Amino acid sequence: MVSSATSLLQDIGFEHQPSFYLSRVLISEPSGALYTCSLFNFLHMFDLFRNVGHRVCQYGFLLKLLLFCFFFTDLNLLDWNAQNSVAIALDASVCIWSTEHCRLMCEIHMNSNSKYASSIAWIKDGSCLAVGTSDGEVQLWDIETRKRLRNMCGHTSVVGALSWNNHILSSGSRLGFIHHYDVRMAHHHIGSLRHTKSISGLKWSPDGCRLASGSSDGILNIWPNDPNTTFRCRPLQSMVHPTAVKAMDWCPWQSEIVAVGGGMTDGVVRVWDINNGNCLRSTETKSQICSLLWLACSKEIVTGHGLPKNQIVRWDFHSLTRKAEIKGLLPKTLSPISTVCAF
């Protein structure tokens, strides 16, 4: 499989070794297990190769997978739900993978040659999947019936981030707009917020009282739960970072704490108190931080990294000292990251 993947990557014009094309995504499933996904994990997950040396993809979307899952790092293209199903956006389709049965459950298609799925988010309970698109739509899909429930318009650019808060769905676009939709209502658009730059991350706090939004110019804004707000609304707090704010997560046991991981030229983990906007603690990782999660059971932070080491690191929350590290690929190796760790 390694030789097949290497050969195919070279044939389609990718010059680096497959180790270069590591996923920038760390996924947490509801039971608390952590998964890190590389290019090879996805190739294996979808059984793309019929046999070694075969250069025809079984599902015909390897190029889409490469272009949209791995290189569009400002988008949010994977999500995991309470039923242990993983949704992966690939061009104008979304694939639903069952982790319990290790198989592709279904695909949903937008039937369009002019737009692609640019973000996805499962509702907390149920089979409803929100899909943001490149032309500014937010679609709701019932995965069990594979039917689109509705289209919600409002954006005029790529919708790169989505976050649910019960029946309220918040969406962020590349023009810096955040729209709130009440999915129960016919007139769904109930409020809006704005950054000056592209929205790279959105996340409602576990208690639903605050919304954290990150932008490409390094601004992390904390907003109150007031979906009917207008553009005149000012954030409760604004914290400035050297790079885009995408890798962020709320502390599950302290609702006023949020952690952010710095990008390529930063590599710093910062823990913020949103009550006063103070940075409680920080630590250098000397590596691009691509994802960040809290572990409630052990009161730790886990970071997933890109260049130069592609590692996963566990941090003690109180001291931000490194407790464990799972190293990724060395530059010249062909061994894939395929790690499953339960903490």
N, C-alpha and C positions, 0 to 999 in steps of 0.2 A: 504494500500500500504506500509506503514511504517513497519508493522509487517511482511509482505511478504518479503520486502527487507532485513529486519534484519535476518529472518530465512534463506533466500537464501545465504546471505553473510556468515552466520555461517556454512551452509552446504558445501560451497565450500572452507572453510578453512580460512576465514578472521576472526581474533579473536576480532577485535575492534568493537565498536559501529559504525553504519553508519556515524555518525558525524565525525569520523576520516578520512573518505575517501572523503574529500572535493576536488573539482576541484581546480587546481592551475591556473585557466584561467579567465581573465576578458575580455569580448568581447565588442567592440564598433561597433554599426551599423552606416551606412552612415548618418542617420538623427541626430545622436548625442546621442541617448539613450544608456544607459549602461546596460549590462546584466552580472550577475555573475552566474555561472553554478555549481551546485553541482551534486553529484551522483544521487540524486533523480530527479533533473531537467531532466537529460538524460533518466532516467527510465521512467519518465512521457512523455518526448518528443517523445520517440519511442514506447510508449505504450507496454512496454516489458511484462507486466503481464496481462494475460487474466482475472484473477480474484484474489481476495485475497487468499493467500495460495498456488496459482499455482506456481510451481517451474520450469516450462518449459518456456524458453524465446520465445516470438513470432518470433523474427528475428534470434534467435540463436547466438547472439554475445555479451551477457553480460560479459562473461569472457574476451573477446577481448577488450571490452570497458573499463573494469576495468584495465586491464594490460597495455593497450596502451594509453588511454586518461588520466589516473590519476596517474600512477606510473612512466611513462617514462617522468620525468619532464625536461629532457634535450632536448626533442624533441618539435616540433611546429606542433601540430596536429589539430588545428582548425583555420578557417579563414572565414571572412564574405565579401561578394562582394557587388557591387553597386546595384544589383538587389534583395538585401535582402535575399540571399541564404547563408546558413551556411554549410561549408564543414567540415566533421569530419572524420579523418582517424582512421580506426578500423582494425588492422591486415592487411590482404591483400585486404581490401575493403575500399572505401571511400563513405560515406553516405552524400547525399545532402538534407538538410532540408530547407523547405520554411517557413520563419518566417511570411509571409503575410497570408498564408493559413494554417499554423500550421500543416504541414503534411510532411512525408518523400516523397521527389520528386523522387529520384532514388538512385541506388547504382552502383558504377563502381567497377569492379573486375580485379585484376591483374592476376588471374588464376595461382597462384603459391603457393605451399606449403612450399617454402623455403625462401620467403622474405615477408616483410611487408612494408606498407606505413609509412615512418618515418617523413615526413614533407609535408605541403601543402601550396599553395599560389595562390590566384586568381589574374589574370591579372586585371589591374585597370578598364578597360572597356571591356565588352564582357563576353563570357561564357567559356573562356579557363582557365583551372585549371592545375597548375603545381604540380606534385606529386614526392617527393623524396623517394627513397626506401632504404631498409636496405642493398642491395648489390651494392649501388653506382650509380644506374640509376637516371635520372631525366626524368619523363614522362610528356607529354602534352596531356591533354584530352579536347575534346569538350563535354561539359556536355549536350548540347541540343541534340546532336546525340548519346551521350554515346559512342563515338568512340575515341580510342587513336590516336592522330595525329602523334606522333613520340616519339622515345626513344633517349635520349642524354646521352652518356656515357663519362666517364672521371674520376670519383671517384672510389676508390677501397674499400670504407668503407661506413658506414651509413651516409646518407645525412640528417642532422638534422635541417637545416635552409634554407629557400628560401626567396628571395626578388626580386620584379620586378622593373625595371626602363624603362618604355616604352617597347621597344622590346628586351631589355637586361634582362636576367634572371640570377641572381647570386645565387650560391648554396654553402653551407658550410658543411664540413664533420667532422666526429669524428677524423680523422687524422690531422685536422687543415688546410686542403686545402680549398680555395675559388676559384671556377671556374666561369667565365662569359660565358654565351651562348647568341649568337645573333640568336633568334628563326626564323629569316627570311632567314637565310643562310643554305645551305646544310652542309658546314663545320662550325658547330655551335660554337665550342670551340674557343674563341677568346682571352682569357687571364686568368691569374691565380694569386692569392695572397696566403700568407701562415701565419698562426699562428703556435706556437710550440705545442699547445694543441687543444683539441676538440672545434669546433665552436658551441657555444650555442645560438647565436643570430646574425641576419643579418637584416639591415634596410637601405634602401636608403633614403636620405633626401627628403623632399617634392619637392624641386626644382631640384632634380636629379643630383646635383653637387658633392655630397659626399656620400660615403658608410660607415656606422658604422658597425663594426664587433666585437662581444664579444666572449670570449673564456672561457673555464672551469677553467683556471688559473687566472682569474680576470682581463685580459687585454682587454681594449676597444681601438680599433684602428680606426682611421678616415682616409679613403683613398680618393684620388681624383677620379673624373669620367674619368678614362682612361682604358676602358675595354680591350685594347690590351696590358695591362701591363704584366710583367713577375714576377717570384718569387723574382727577385732582387729589385723590387719596395719597397721603404720604406714608411710607413704611414706618413701622415701629422702630426698627433699627436698620442701619446699613453698614456692612463690614466690607472693607476693601482688601482684595487679594491681588498678587502680581500676575496671575493667569486666570483663564476662564474658570468659572465655578460650575463643575458638573458632578464630580465625585463628592457627594454630601449625604448625610443621613442624620436623623433626629435620634437622640438618646431615648431608648424605650422606657427607662425608669426615672429620668429627670427631664420633664417636658420643656424646661428652659435651656437645654443644652443641645447644640448642634455641632457636628464635626465636619470639616471640609478638608479635602486632599488637593494639593497643588499640582498643576500640570507639568508639562515638559521642562520648562525653565525654572520651576519653583521646587516641587517635590517636598513640600512641608505639610505635615498634618497639623491642623489648628483646631482647637476645641474652644467654642465660643459660648459665652453666657449672653443670651439674647435679651435679658432684662436690662442690662447696662451696656451691651456692645463690647465688653471686654474679652480679650483672648485669655482664657484661663491657663492654657498650656499649649506648647507646640514642640515639634521635633522634626529635625531634618531626616529625610530618607535617602537623599542623593539619587532619586529615581522618580520618573514620571508616575504620578498616582492616577490611575484610571478608574478606580472604583473603591468604595468605602462602605463598610457595614458595621453595625454594632452587634455584639453577641450578648443578649440579655442574660443568658444562663451563667456566663462566666465573667460578665462585666468587663468585656474586652472590646477593642476595635480591631477590625481586620481590613487591611488595605491590599488591593490588587494593583500591580505595577506593570508599566510598559518598559521602555528602554531606560537603562541599558541591561537590566537583569531579568525582567519579566517574572518577578517573584511575588509570593503572597506572604504577608507579614502579620503576625498577631501582636497587638500592643496592649499592655496594661493600661486601663483607662485612667487611673489615678496618677501614675507617674509618666505615662507614655514611654515606658521602656519596652524594648523589644523582647518578647517572650519566646517566639518561635518564628522560623522562616522556612518556607518551601521554595526552593530555588527553581527558576524556570530553565529555559534552554540556554546553553552557551552558544556563542555566535556560530561555531562551525559544526554543531551537532545536529542530528536529524531526529532526535528523540522528542516526541510531542509532550506537552504538558497535558496530563490526563489524570488529575488529582481529585480525589473525593475525600474530604476530611470532615469528620463529625466532631464538634467541639462541645 
